[in-house]
Amino acid sequence: MEDVCEYLITKDPSFVAMLISYQAEAASFPPPFFLDASISMNPTTWWKAVKKCGVPYDFVELALQLLSTTASSAFIERILSRYGRIHTKIQKRLGNEKTAKLVFCHRILRGLCDLDY
């Protein structure tokens, strides 16, 4: 949950408040959206309906983008594989941030990524 909040803060700090509001089933998200019939519907349809009820457009668009991402792809699998090779049991003291930087450096050295200047 902490990672989600950190990600939302990078997008827009008000998104964290929207997430908390969603979890609490509060005013921004009307009670009918949490009935069994609503919960069993397609998530994309649910978010499109929420958008019509006054939930901020950017928050709903972020949710729809996350729903439309591919759950698994070879690219992500390769990155996770590299991450696993660098962040072994012996090297756990590196921490996630340093490991992510090493994975990025590995990608640069292999020519798989361009630097943005």
Order of alpha helices (4+ residues) and beta strands (2+ residues): alpha-alpha-alpha-alpha-alpha-alpha-alpha
